[in-house]
Amino acid sequence: MIDIWEDTEFTGAFEQAVGAGFTRGQVNVYLPEITPNEMRKLALAASQEGFHVDAMGCYINPLRLYDASLSRTGFNEWKTVVEHMVMLNGVERIVCWSGTLGRTVETPNLLNQEEETFNSLFVAVSAMLEQVRGFPVQIILEPYTAHVVYDAKICKRLTQQFPNGDVRVVLDAPAIIPYKDVGHHDTHTQDLVREIAPSAGMVHLRDLVRTDGGTRVLTRPGSGYLNYAAYLREISQHLPAVPVIVAGAKTGPEMTQSRLFLEGLLREISIR
């Protein structure tokens, strides 16, 4: 996974990922007022380095479309990305948050669990699709434990509202495993994969740890509590056809460590 910030040198970002052994993945943009020209430069950098873009990430909050406080981008930036991301090898998937009324990504808000809030999310996502009608796009919502979409049941309920498949969710177990299950959640994680699989349009591979203060920290694969052998077996069995994105690594060495860990584990459990 590649993050593009205001001070990111585009070619260098793709060069780092390719140097760590990744030639495809998700590209996240955190660029206020991103322009079509910046999208063209991004596409050129990816092409020059031989990087295939499986999805774009523009992490807006559907419940506060023009509030850029969560990711430095709002609905105007999201539209710019959608309208021009075809230049990046024809990619059609765009990932954003699944909606929250909290002040930050992690801040819980009891209103997120209200029926009215779920209905507001459905209306908002429908409006997002309407605004880009005619463009080839699949919206992938990223669930999170503190958001409106926070478990398998809600994932299924929401995606069923869009029977054409133009709205799906990310399978990212560490982001939605309940706090009480952190550290002893293998069975729960395996069940989660099976339950979310029919609603998933993408997988993010991350790990998690829990600090002494009880805070959830999402990390690179193999650096936390998750039983990755069991996790990968379930993903391979139930989600064989969706893109799997390695996330949680920020630097070149961390990306390399993630790749080596996953390659070694896949050989060990005989998954190709």
PyMOL commands that set and color helices and strands:
alter all, ss='L'
color gray80, all
select helices_A, chain A and resi 10-19+36-49+62-64+75-87+110-113+115-131+152-160+173-176+179-181+186-199+228-238+252-268
alter helices_A, ss='H'
color red, helices_A
select strands_A, chain A and resi 2-4+24-29+52-57+93-97+138-142+167-171+200-205+207-210+216-219+244-246
alter strands_A, ss='S'
color yellow, strands_A
deselect
rebuild
show_as cartoon
